[in-house]
Amino acid sequence: MTPFVFAIALAIVSEPASGERHFVQPIRDEQPSVDPADRIAAAFLERQATALGVSGFEPRQLAPRRTRLGTWVPFALLRDGLPVLGAAVNVHVADDGRVDRVAGRRASPRRRGEFWLDARAALLSAAQRGPRWGLIDPSVERDPGTVGRALLDDGQALRPVFLVYPRSWHPLERYEIIVDAETGAVRASRNRVVFASDSACANVFTPSPGANLHDSEPQQTILPFAFANDSDHLQGTYFETFNCCRNVACDPDGAESRYQGSVSNPIGIGADPLYFDTVTCDEHPKARAADGRFLFEPIDPAPGAAVYDQALEDDFAEPMLYWSVQNLFSYMRRVGDPDFLLRSHGGTPDQPDQPFHVTANMIVPDFNEAITQMLPFPLGQGRGAQNNPVVINNYLRIDNAAYIPASTPDTVPIPIDLLYRDFDSIVMFQGERRDFAYDGEIVYHEMTHAVMGSYNDYAAYTVDEQGSCSAPGALGEGYADYFAATLSNDSLTGEYAGSGTPGMETGIRDAHNDRVCPDDFTGEVHDDSWPWSGALWDLRDIFVGDGCDRDRFDAAVYDAMAGLPPTPSFDLAAELTVLALEQMYGRTSGAAQIATCVFKRRGMQGCERVVRVLGTDGSATTSQPLAEMLVTGASDVGVPTVPATLQVRVDVPKGATCTTLHWDEGGGDDMMSMLAGSPTFNLLIKRGEPIRFTLVSGTLTHDAAAELPVTRVSSGMGQPAVPQPVAYPISEPCGASYFYAFWNSGSSASVTDVRASVDVDTALADTCDGELDLAPEPSRPEPAECAALPQTIGDSEQCQLDPPHVPVACPASDAGVVSPPPIERDACNCAGTPAPALLPLVLVPLLSRRHRQRRQIVQR
């Protein structure tokens, strides 16, 4: 989903593009055991290490993941005491003490190379060769970040690398940069962000206002596990709410918060370093209720309203946000692990170490104001020097929400709130059109990211033999959409948040869709998530339908999600879901066969990521332009040059002498577009079959027959350069299929209206006999394969438990506050009931008023 751009970030490329390392395997013959699941799994892994291809590695057991089908026991793989990035084995132990399946990702058995560099050299290399705009210059800062050691699988061997976690002046950047320990080369980079006994009482929407704030009235309800603390602020056992306060400690009469500092100039215009003086807001609890009754009225002003308006005095958003995050958390416990804790919780299920941090009404300084100030005279003011800093006095509203993981795997105290903190969190922005905290489905979506993030730091992109692959990020978005939809019992997500946005008046995304791979793929993770959420919703219709067996089905979906390794594929996720459904419903139910058919129809198994833009039947050509495709950036995947996620197929007729590929490129004139730079790609071309890629020593190679340069012509000052069509002469003019891949060493780019034209010599065509030599069509399951299977599965009589978002009535104001009734776990109740992507914010470290403290590099 485009508004949830921050949920999952860039990939560590440790997956080889040749020789599939992912595996999923059912186990049938394990003897039952009465030992705990972790001991059963450890013993199994020790016995089967050779068979699983992980002998020679040191397994490190991670926290078990309980589900209603058993327990996943995950193991990270180490070599010589160092973690092997991406390598993992997840062992599933059923409740009867049998190991019944295993999934994970293997790594190369060989190790080569030594740690020739030290931690500071790795930081300097990351600053010089990694993402530029967010880094604090480590040559002048004593607290530039942290450095750890690991091993990276480059497809041939395990290579020593440093994991660098630099400081950033970008509030939604959590960069992890992998630096080669021998050469200092940046091997990969990724942004890890993808944007009590007594209970309090509050007004909330269940789960959202609908399309309009006035479509429904908020309801009074008890907030589970919530209470008012000694300062009358809303707190909870598992969650703690905050607000974006323009004034210190949310004091309306206080002075406006400001932050002064300097950063390395991100775009090279004006002074370096760049000095700034900006307004900012601090995160503090704001909603107050001395009697524990947070009965505030919702306020969400119309689009275009000034940022200094009543929305910034909004107290309703905090309890509404609390209500939503607690609902999703409770539901995940209900269908998954009843003792599940978010990664930031720690402690025990009944007494976590700290509540999870959620913030409402977030706004940010409008750093775009700085662009013209930084320009030299006479175009601008030439600001940015220490005695003439860039001054920002206005805020920017963002129509978005974000799950923000902790800045580093360990606790590194950095004095900038929201930038570097040692806990996961969710931020809901005060949008230009809508307040995202008011839409519970959006909150459910972000909370699902937090649940998945507690299991793994999922990447957005990886690579396979077809090119870059969006499966890790798309699966994360698809699961987030699905659980938001199933919890609200409505396939539409974000009806309130999307309202007012052209094209999204009825919702931001819909799990009830007909999208498939590759026809509806663009390479962007939110776009590519639709087929996955659609497949899950199709299965929900079959397994749940109008009955009330939702919890049972969702428990199987949760189990499969909990078994994913850090860089999963669609095939792996589909196979895990098939196995979970087979265990839940039985081998004779047809559940596995039904799920397999649904996933294959959606292209979630065996998808060839090729889109045809020109076809022919021998007598005429048909053009079907590709409307949009994201050409993945090299830093998105972490290799020097990377192909797009989709290849383009062109079928040419007899007599063809030349084929030409045309496309347009998107661009913008805001500061983020200036920072991102330009794509730098060529076109790879191959006749007869798709281009295949292989990862060798951290670099992708290909088997294309030709690599043609792309030239661009300037279209005027301040305007992006226009790409010129690329022509390819055809030496065998009797008809064939040609495959193109965008081969990019620069930043990502959106290409649109991808189309092909062909020159035909009719005289040559007359000399060609026989059929066209076209590549075979990709296989799709025939309808007959699934027609005989059951169309409904499940027991509609299991209908007793209310869904988590049913309000529990508040007591009368003079009756005191009482605890909600206990939640049962054995049944369910099933009462029925794309926006522009947010450009990552370009900001200075501005969300704290603390003074910078000097710290030495911490090496892990």
RATAGI-V828266 format. One record per residue. N is the residue number from 1. RES is the residue in one small letter. PHI is phi as a letter, one per 30 degrees, with the letter a starting at -180 (999 if undefined). OMEGA is omega in whole degrees, 0 to 359 (none if undefined). Layout:
n = (N | N)
res = (RES | RES)
phi = (PHI | PHI)
omega = (OMEGA | OMEGA)
//
This chain:
n = (1 | 2 | 3 | 4 | 5 | 6 | 7 | 8 | 9 | 10 | 11 | 12 | 13 | 14 | 15 | 16 | 17 | 18 | 19 | 20 | 21 | 22 | 23 | 24 | 25 | 26 | 27 | 28 | 29 | 30 | 31 | 32 | 33 | 34 | 35 | 36 | 37 | 38 | 39 | 40 | 41 | 42 | 43 | 44 | 45 | 46 | 47 | 48 | 49 | 50 | 51 | 52 | 53 | 54 | 55 | 56 | 57 | 58 | 59 | 60 | 61 | 62 | 63 | 64 | 65 | 66 | 67 | 68 | 69 | 70 | 71 | 72 | 73 | 74 | 75 | 76 | 77 | 78 | 79 | 80 | 81 | 82 | 83 | 84 | 85 | 86 | 87 | 88 | 89 | 90 | 91 | 92 | 93 | 94 | 95 | 96 | 97 | 98 | 99 | 100 | 101 | 102 | 103 | 104 | 105 | 106 | 107 | 108 | 109 | 110 | 111 | 112 | 113 | 114 | 115 | 116 | 117 | 118 | 119 | 120 | 121 | 122 | 123 | 124 | 125 | 126 | 127 | 128 | 129 | 130 | 131 | 132 | 133 | 134 | 135 | 136 | 137 | 138 | 139 | 140 | 141 | 142 | 143 | 144 | 145 | 146 | 147 | 148 | 149 | 150 | 151 | 152 | 153 | 154 | 155 | 156 | 157 | 158 | 159 | 160 | 161 | 162 | 163 | 164 | 165 | 166 | 167 | 168 | 169 | 170 | 171 | 172 | 173 | 174 | 175 | 176 | 177 | 178 | 179 | 180 | 181 | 182 | 183 | 184 | 185 | 186 | 187 | 188 | 189 | 190 | 191 | 192 | 193 | 194 | 195 | 196 | 197 | 198 | 199 | 200 | 201 | 202 | 203 | 204 | 205 | 206 | 207 | 208 | 209 | 210 | 211 | 212 | 213 | 214 | 215 | 216 | 217 | 218 | 219 | 220 | 221 | 222 | 223 | 224 | 225 | 226 | 227 | 228 | 229 | 230 | 231 | 232 | 233 | 234 | 235 | 236 | 237 | 238 | 239 | 240 | 241 | 242 | 243 | 244 | 245 | 246 | 247 | 248 | 249 | 250 | 251 | 252 | 253 | 254 | 255 | 256 | 257 | 258 | 259 | 260 | 261 | 262 | 263 | 264 | 265 | 266 | 267 | 268 | 269 | 270 | 271 | 272 | 273 | 274 | 275 | 276 | 277 | 278 | 279 | 280 | 281 | 282 | 283 | 284 | 285 | 286 | 287 | 288 | 289 | 290 | 291 | 292 | 293 | 294 | 295 | 296 | 297 | 298 | 299 | 300 | 301 | 302 | 303 | 304 | 305 | 306 | 307 | 308 | 309 | 310 | 311 | 312 | 313 | 314 | 315 | 316 | 317 | 318 | 319 | 320 | 321 | 322 | 323 | 324 | 325 | 326 | 327 | 328 | 329 | 330 | 331 | 332 | 333 | 334 | 335 | 336 | 337 | 338 | 339 | 340 | 341 | 342 | 343 | 344 | 345 | 346 | 347 | 348 | 349 | 350 | 351 | 352 | 353 | 354 | 355 | 356 | 357 | 358 | 359 | 360 | 361 | 362 | 363 | 364 | 365 | 366 | 367 | 368 | 369 | 370 | 371 | 372 | 373 | 374 | 375 | 376 | 377 | 378 | 379 | 380 | 381 | 382 | 383 | 384 | 385 | 386 | 387 | 388 | 389 | 390 | 391 | 392 | 393 | 394 | 395 | 396 | 397 | 398 | 399 | 400 | 401 | 402 | 403 | 404 | 405 | 406 | 407 | 408 | 409 | 410 | 411 | 412 | 413 | 414 | 415 | 416 | 417 | 418 | 419 | 420 | 421 | 422 | 423 | 424 | 425 | 426 | 427 | 428 | 429 | 430 | 431 | 432 | 433 | 434 | 435 | 436 | 437 | 438 | 439 | 440 | 441 | 442 | 443 | 444 | 445 | 446 | 447 | 448 | 449 | 450 | 451 | 452 | 453 | 454 | 455 | 456 | 457 | 458 | 459 | 460 | 461 | 462 | 463 | 464 | 465 | 466 | 467 | 468 | 469 | 470 | 471 | 472 | 473 | 474 | 475 | 476 | 477 | 478 | 479 | 480 | 481 | 482 | 483 | 484 | 485 | 486 | 487 | 488 | 489 | 490 | 491 | 492 | 493 | 494 | 495 | 496 | 497 | 498 | 499 | 500 | 501 | 502 | 503 | 504 | 505 | 506 | 507 | 508 | 509 | 510 | 511 | 512 | 513 | 514 | 515 | 516 | 517 | 518 | 519 | 520 | 521 | 522 | 523 | 524 | 525 | 526 | 527 | 528 | 529 | 530 | 531 | 532 | 533 | 534 | 535 | 536 | 537 | 538 | 539 | 540 | 541 | 542 | 543 | 544 | 545 | 546 | 547 | 548 | 549 | 550 | 551 | 552 | 553 | 554 | 555 | 556 | 557 | 558 | 559 | 560 | 561 | 562 | 563 | 564 | 565 | 566 | 567 | 568 | 569 | 570 | 571 | 572 | 573 | 574 | 575 | 576 | 577 | 578 | 579 | 580 | 581 | 582 | 583 | 584 | 585 | 586 | 587 | 588 | 589 | 590 | 591 | 592 | 593 | 594 | 595 | 596 | 597 | 598 | 599 | 600 | 601 | 602 | 603 | 604 | 605 | 606 | 607 | 608 | 609 | 610 | 611 | 612 | 613 | 614 | 615 | 616 | 617 | 618 | 619 | 620 | 621 | 622 | 623 | 624 | 625 | 626 | 627 | 628 | 629 | 630 | 631 | 632 | 633 | 634 | 635 | 636 | 637 | 638 | 639 | 640 | 641 | 642 | 643 | 644 | 645 | 646 | 647 | 648 | 649 | 650 | 651 | 652 | 653 | 654 | 655 | 656 | 657 | 658 | 659 | 660 | 661 | 662 | 663 | 664 | 665 | 666 | 667 | 668 | 669 | 670 | 671 | 672 | 673 | 674 | 675 | 676 | 677 | 678 | 679 | 680 | 681 | 682 | 683 | 684 | 685 | 686 | 687 | 688 | 689 | 690 | 691 | 692 | 693 | 694 | 695 | 696 | 697 | 698 | 699 | 700 | 701 | 702 | 703 | 704 | 705 | 706 | 707 | 708 | 709 | 710 | 711 | 712 | 713 | 714 | 715 | 716 | 717 | 718 | 719 | 720 | 721 | 722 | 723 | 724 | 725 | 726 | 727 | 728 | 729 | 730 | 731 | 732 | 733 | 734 | 735 | 736 | 737 | 738 | 739 | 740 | 741 | 742 | 743 | 744 | 745 | 746 | 747 | 748 | 749 | 750 | 751 | 752 | 753 | 754 | 755 | 756 | 757 | 758 | 759 | 760 | 761 | 762 | 763 | 764 | 765 | 766 | 767 | 768 | 769 | 770 | 771 | 772 | 773 | 774 | 775 | 776 | 777 | 778 | 779 | 780 | 781 | 782 | 783 | 784 | 785 | 786 | 787 | 788 | 789 | 790 | 791 | 792 | 793 | 794 | 795 | 796 | 797 | 798 | 799 | 800 | 801 | 802 | 803 | 804 | 805 | 806 | 807 | 808 | 809 | 810 | 811 | 812 | 813 | 814 | 815 | 816 | 817 | 818 | 819 | 820 | 821 | 822 | 823 | 824 | 825 | 826 | 827 | 828 | 829 | 830 | 831 | 832 | 833 | 834 | 835 | 836 | 837 | 838 | 839 | 840 | 841 | 842 | 843 | 844 | 845 | 846 | 847 | 848 | 849 | 850 | 851 | 852 | 853 | 854 | 855 | 856 | 857 | 858 | 859 | 860)
res = (m | t | p | f | v | f | a | i | a | l | a | i | v | s | e | p | a | s | g | e | r | h | f | v | q | p | i | r | d | e | q | p | s | v | d | p | a | d | r | i | a | a | a | f | l | e | r | q | a | t | a | l | g | v | s | g | f | e | p | r | q | l | a | p | r | r | t | r | l | g | t | w | v | p | f | a | l | l | r | d | g | l | p | v | l | g | a | a | v | n | v | h | v | a | d | d | g | r | v | d | r | v | a | g | r | r | a | s | p | r | r | r | g | e | f | w | l | d | a | r | a | a | l | l | s | a | a | q | r | g | p | r | w | g | l | i | d | p | s | v | e | r | d | p | g | t | v | g | r | a | l | l | d | d | g | q | a | l | r | p | v | f | l | v | y | p | r | s | w | h | p | l | e | r | y | e | i | i | v | d | a | e | t | g | a | v | r | a | s | r | n | r | v | v | f | a | s | d | s | a | c | a | n | v | f | t | p | s | p | g | a | n | l | h | d | s | e | p | q | q | t | i | l | p | f | a | f | a | n | d | s | d | h | l | q | g | t | y | f | e | t | f | n | c | c | r | n | v | a | c | d | p | d | g | a | e | s | r | y | q | g | s | v | s | n | p | i | g | i | g | a | d | p | l | y | f | d | t | v | t | c | d | e | h | p | k | a | r | a | a | d | g | r | f | l | f | e | p | i | d | p | a | p | g | a | a | v | y | d | q | a | l | e | d | d | f | a | e | p | m | l | y | w | s | v | q | n | l | f | s | y | m | r | r | v | g | d | p | d | f | l | l | r | s | h | g | g | t | p | d | q | p | d | q | p | f | h | v | t | a | n | m | i | v | p | d | f | n | e | a | i | t | q | m | l | p | f | p | l | g | q | g | r | g | a | q | n | n | p | v | v | i | n | n | y | l | r | i | d | n | a | a | y | i | p | a | s | t | p | d | t | v | p | i | p | i | d | l | l | y | r | d | f | d | s | i | v | m | f | q | g | e | r | r | d | f | a | y | d | g | e | i | v | y | h | e | m | t | h | a | v | m | g | s | y | n | d | y | a | a | y | t | v | d | e | q | g | s | c | s | a | p | g | a | l | g | e | g | y | a | d | y | f | a | a | t | l | s | n | d | s | l | t | g | e | y | a | g | s | g | t | p | g | m | e | t | g | i | r | d | a | h | n | d | r | v | c | p | d | d | f | t | g | e | v | h | d | d | s | w | p | w | s | g | a | l | w | d | l | r | d | i | f | v | g | d | g | c | d | r | d | r | f | d | a | a | v | y | d | a | m | a | g | l | p | p | t | p | s | f | d | l | a | a | e | l | t | v | l | a | l | e | q | m | y | g | r | t | s | g | a | a | q | i | a | t | c | v | f | k | r | r | g | m | q | g | c | e | r | v | v | r | v | l | g | t | d | g | s | a | t | t | s | q | p | l | a | e | m | l | v | t | g | a | s | d | v | g | v | p | t | v | p | a | t | l | q | v | r | v | d | v | p | k | g | a | t | c | t | t | l | h | w | d | e | g | g | g | d | d | m | m | s | m | l | a | g | s | p | t | f | n | l | l | i | k | r | g | e | p | i | r | f | t | l | v | s | g | t | l | t | h | d | a | a | a | e | l | p | v | t | r | v | s | s | g | m | g | q | p | a | v | p | q | p | v | a | y | p | i | s | e | p | c | g | a | s | y | f | y | a | f | w | n | s | g | s | s | a | s | v | t | d | v | r | a | s | v | d | v | d | t | a | l | a | d | t | c | d | g | e | l | d | l | a | p | e | p | s | r | p | e | p | a | e | c | a | a | l | p | q | t | i | g | d | s | e | q | c | q | l | d | p | p | h | v | p | v | a | c | p | a | s | d | a | g | v | v | s | p | p | p | i | e | r | d | a | c | n | c | a | g | t | p | a | p | a | l | l | p | l | v | l | v | p | l | l | s | r | r | h | r | q | r | r | q | i | v | q | r)
phi = (999 | d | d | c | d | c | d | b | c | d | c | d | d | b | c | d | d | b | i | e | c | d | b | b | b | d | c | c | c | d | d | d | b | c | d | d | e | d | d | d | d | d | d | d | d | d | d | c | e | d | d | d | i | b | d | j | c | c | d | c | d | c | d | d | c | d | b | d | c | k | b | d | c | d | b | d | c | c | b | h | i | c | d | c | d | i | d | a | b | c | c | c | c | d | d | d | i | c | d | c | a | b | b | l | b | d | b | d | d | c | b | b | j | b | d | d | d | c | d | d | d | d | d | d | d | d | d | d | c | c | e | d | d | c | d | d | d | d | d | c | c | c | b | d | l | b | b | b | c | a | b | c | d | c | j | b | a | c | c | d | b | c | c | c | c | d | d | b | c | c | d | c | c | b | d | c | c | c | c | d | d | c | c | i | d | d | d | a | b | a | c | d | d | h | 999 | 999 | d | c | b | d | c | a | d | b | c | b | c | a | d | j | d | b | e | c | d | b | c | d | c | d | a | d | d | e | h | c | a | c | d | d | c | i | c | d | b | a | d | c | b | b | c | b | b | d | c | d | c | e | h | h | c | e | c | d | d | d | d | b | b | c | a | b | b | d | e | d | b | i | c | i | d | b | d | c | c | b | b | b | d | a | b | c | c | b | d | b | d | b | a | d | c | i | c | c | c | c | c | d | b | b | d | d | e | i | d | d | d | d | b | d | e | d | c | d | c | d | d | d | d | d | d | e | e | d | d | d | d | d | e | d | d | d | d | d | c | c | c | d | c | d | b | d | e | d | d | i | i | c | e | d | b | d | d | a | d | d | c | b | b | c | i | d | b | b | e | d | d | d | d | d | e | d | d | d | d | d | d | c | d | b | c | i | d | k | d | d | c | b | d | d | c | c | c | b | c | b | d | b | d | a | b | b | c | c | d | e | d | b | d | c | d | b | d | b | d | c | d | i | d | b | b | c | b | d | a | b | b | c | d | d | d | d | c | b | d | d | d | d | c | d | d | d | d | e | e | d | d | d | e | d | d | d | d | d | c | a | d | d | d | c | b | b | b | b | d | d | k | d | b | c | e | e | d | d | d | d | d | d | d | d | d | d | d | d | d | d | d | d | h | b | d | d | c | i | d | d | d | d | d | j | c | e | i | b | d | c | k | d | b | b | d | d | b | c | d | b | c | c | e | c | d | b | j | c | d | d | d | d | d | e | d | d | d | d | d | d | d | e | d | d | e | d | d | c | h | d | d | b | c | d | d | d | d | d | d | d | d | d | e | d | d | d | c | d | d | d | b | d | c | d | d | d | d | d | d | d | d | e | d | d | d | d | d | d | c | j | d | c | d | i | d | d | d | d | d | d | d | d | d | d | d | d | i | d | b | i | d | c | d | b | c | d | c | b | b | b | c | j | c | a | c | b | c | b | e | d | d | a | a | d | d | e | d | e | d | d | c | j | b | e | b | b | d | d | d | c | c | c | c | b | c | c | d | d | i | d | c | a | b | b | c | b | a | c | b | d | a | b | c | d | d | d | d | d | d | d | i | c | d | b | b | c | c | c | b | b | c | j | a | e | d | c | b | b | c | b | h | i | b | d | c | b | c | d | d | b | b | c | d | c | c | b | c | d | c | k | d | i | c | d | d | c | d | c | e | c | c | b | d | c | c | b | d | c | i | a | c | b | c | c | b | d | b | c | c | c | d | d | a | c | c | b | h | d | b | b | b | b | c | b | c | d | d | d | e | d | d | c | c | i | d | d | c | c | d | d | d | d | d | b | d | d | e | d | d | c | d | d | d | e | c | b | b | k | c | d | d | d | b | b | d | d | d | d | c | d | d | c | e | d | d | e | d | c | c | i | c | c | d | d | d | d | c | d | b | c | b | a | b | b | e | d | b | 999 | d | d | d | d | d | e | d | c | b | c | d | b | c | b | c | d | d | d | c | d | b | d | d | c | c | c)
omega = (186 | 180 | 182 | 190 | 188 | 191 | 181 | 189 | 193 | 191 | 163 | 182 | 173 | 180 | 180 | 181 | 175 | 183 | 187 | 181 | 176 | 175 | 171 | 189 | 173 | 179 | 186 | 195 | 179 | 177 | 179 | 180 | 177 | 179 | 174 | 185 | 183 | 179 | 177 | 182 | 181 | 179 | 178 | 182 | 178 | 180 | 190 | 184 | 181 | 180 | 181 | 179 | 181 | 177 | 184 | 176 | 178 | 180 | 175 | 184 | 176 | 183 | 177 | 180 | 181 | 171 | 179 | 178 | 181 | 183 | 169 | 176 | 183 | 176 | 167 | 181 | 179 | 174 | 182 | 178 | 181 | 178 | 175 | 189 | 177 | 182 | 183 | 172 | 178 | 183 | 181 | 179 | 179 | 183 | 178 | 177 | 179 | 168 | 185 | 174 | 180 | 180 | 177 | 180 | 180 | 176 | 178 | 182 | 185 | 174 | 179 | 175 | 182 | 176 | 179 | 180 | 173 | 186 | 182 | 177 | 178 | 178 | 180 | 179 | 178 | 180 | 184 | 189 | 182 | 178 | 192 | 196 | 185 | 191 | 164 | 184 | 183 | 180 | 181 | 181 | 177 | 178 | 186 | 180 | 181 | 183 | 176 | 180 | 179 | 175 | 181 | 178 | 182 | 179 | 179 | 183 | 175 | 183 | 179 | 180 | 170 | 171 | 184 | 177 | 185 | 169 | 182 | 174 | 181 | 189 | 180 | 174 | 173 | 188 | 167 | 184 | 181 | 185 | 177 | 186 | 179 | 187 | 185 | 179 | 174 | 183 | 180 | 173 | 177 | 174 | 188 | 176 | 178 | none | none | 188 | 180 | 183 | 176 | 180 | 184 | 167 | 180 | 167 | 183 | 357 | 182 | 180 | 190 | 182 | 185 | 182 | 183 | 179 | 180 | 179 | 175 | 181 | 174 | 178 | 170 | 175 | 184 | 175 | 182 | 180 | 173 | 181 | 184 | 179 | 179 | 178 | 180 | 175 | 179 | 179 | 186 | 184 | 179 | 185 | 178 | 179 | 177 | 189 | 177 | 180 | 185 | 179 | 177 | 177 | 182 | 181 | 182 | 178 | 180 | 180 | 176 | 178 | 178 | 179 | 179 | 177 | 173 | 185 | 188 | 186 | 173 | 177 | 178 | 187 | 176 | 9 | 180 | 177 | 185 | 174 | 189 | 168 | 178 | 174 | 179 | 176 | 176 | 168 | 183 | 183 | 182 | 176 | 184 | 182 | 181 | 182 | 183 | 187 | 182 | 178 | 180 | 174 | 180 | 189 | 183 | 177 | 178 | 179 | 181 | 182 | 177 | 184 | 188 | 179 | 179 | 174 | 187 | 175 | 183 | 189 | 184 | 178 | 177 | 179 | 178 | 181 | 185 | 182 | 179 | 178 | 182 | 179 | 180 | 181 | 178 | 175 | 184 | 183 | 182 | 183 | 181 | 179 | 184 | 173 | 173 | 185 | 182 | 184 | 188 | 177 | 182 | 180 | 181 | 181 | 178 | 180 | 181 | 176 | 175 | 190 | 177 | 185 | 178 | 171 | 182 | 169 | 186 | 175 | 181 | 184 | 175 | 175 | 185 | 188 | 183 | 178 | 183 | 181 | 179 | 174 | 7 | 184 | 184 | 183 | 178 | 182 | 178 | 177 | 183 | 180 | 179 | 187 | 169 | 183 | 179 | 183 | 182 | 182 | 179 | 174 | 182 | 175 | 185 | 176 | 185 | 163 | 184 | 178 | 177 | 189 | 179 | 179 | 178 | 181 | 179 | 183 | 177 | 192 | 178 | 179 | 180 | 180 | 182 | 176 | 190 | 179 | 175 | 180 | 175 | 179 | 176 | 185 | 167 | 187 | 174 | 181 | 186 | 170 | 187 | 178 | 181 | 183 | 183 | 180 | 175 | 179 | 177 | 179 | 182 | 179 | 175 | 174 | 180 | 177 | 179 | 178 | 177 | 177 | 182 | 169 | 185 | 179 | 173 | 183 | 170 | 178 | 171 | 186 | 179 | 181 | 174 | 188 | 183 | 188 | 182 | 180 | 181 | 176 | 178 | 179 | 180 | 176 | 180 | 177 | 184 | 183 | 173 | 182 | 183 | 179 | 178 | 181 | 182 | 185 | 180 | 176 | 174 | 179 | 179 | 182 | 182 | 182 | 183 | 176 | 182 | 180 | 183 | 184 | 182 | 180 | 183 | 174 | 184 | 178 | 176 | 185 | 180 | 184 | 184 | 170 | 6 | 191 | 185 | 177 | 171 | 185 | 176 | 193 | 180 | 177 | 185 | 179 | 185 | 180 | 180 | 178 | 177 | 178 | 178 | 179 | 174 | 180 | 177 | 177 | 181 | 186 | 181 | 179 | 178 | 180 | 186 | 180 | 185 | 184 | 182 | 179 | 181 | 176 | 177 | 178 | 179 | 181 | 180 | 178 | 182 | 181 | 183 | 171 | 187 | 180 | 186 | 173 | 175 | 181 | 181 | 180 | 179 | 182 | 177 | 179 | 177 | 181 | 180 | 179 | 178 | 178 | 183 | 188 | 178 | 184 | 184 | 183 | 186 | 184 | 182 | 180 | 179 | 182 | 179 | 179 | 181 | 182 | 179 | 178 | 180 | 183 | 180 | 172 | 176 | 182 | 171 | 189 | 180 | 179 | 181 | 176 | 176 | 180 | 180 | 174 | 180 | 181 | 181 | 177 | 178 | 182 | 177 | 184 | 174 | 189 | 185 | 176 | 175 | 173 | 185 | 176 | 181 | 180 | 177 | 184 | 173 | 174 | 184 | 179 | 188 | 175 | 173 | 181 | 181 | 169 | 182 | 180 | 178 | 175 | 183 | 181 | 175 | 180 | 180 | 179 | 182 | 172 | 184 | 178 | 180 | 173 | 173 | 180 | 177 | 179 | 180 | 181 | 176 | 188 | 181 | 178 | 178 | 183 | 187 | 180 | 185 | 172 | 177 | 185 | 170 | 175 | 172 | 182 | 179 | 180 | 167 | 181 | 182 | 176 | 179 | 185 | 180 | 178 | 181 | 178 | 176 | 180 | 178 | 171 | 184 | 179 | 179 | 180 | 183 | 173 | 186 | 181 | 174 | 177 | 179 | 181 | 180 | 179 | 178 | 183 | 178 | 181 | 179 | 177 | 184 | 179 | 179 | 179 | 181 | 181 | 179 | 180 | 183 | 183 | 179 | 193 | 178 | 174 | 180 | 176 | 177 | 184 | 181 | 172 | 172 | 190 | 198 | 173 | 180 | 181 | 181 | 180 | 175 | 176 | 184 | 176 | 178 | 186 | 181 | 172 | 184 | 174 | 184 | 173 | 185 | 178 | 176 | 180 | 182 | 181 | 184 | 177 | 174 | 183 | 174 | 180 | 183 | 176 | 180 | 178 | 177 | 182 | 175 | 179 | 178 | 178 | 182 | 181 | 184 | 187 | 184 | 182 | 179 | 179 | 176 | 176 | 178 | 183 | 183 | 180 | 180 | 186 | 181 | 190 | 176 | 174 | 187 | 187 | 175 | 183 | 172 | 190 | 176 | 175 | 174 | 187 | 181 | 184 | 184 | 182 | 182 | 180 | 177 | 178 | 178 | 181 | 174 | 187 | 192 | 183 | 183 | 176 | 185 | 178 | 186 | 167 | none | 181 | 179 | 179 | 176 | 175 | 178 | 186 | 177 | 190 | 172 | 179 | 196 | 186 | 173 | 179 | 179 | 176 | 178 | 176 | 181 | 179 | 176 | 175 | 176 | 179 | 180 | none)
//
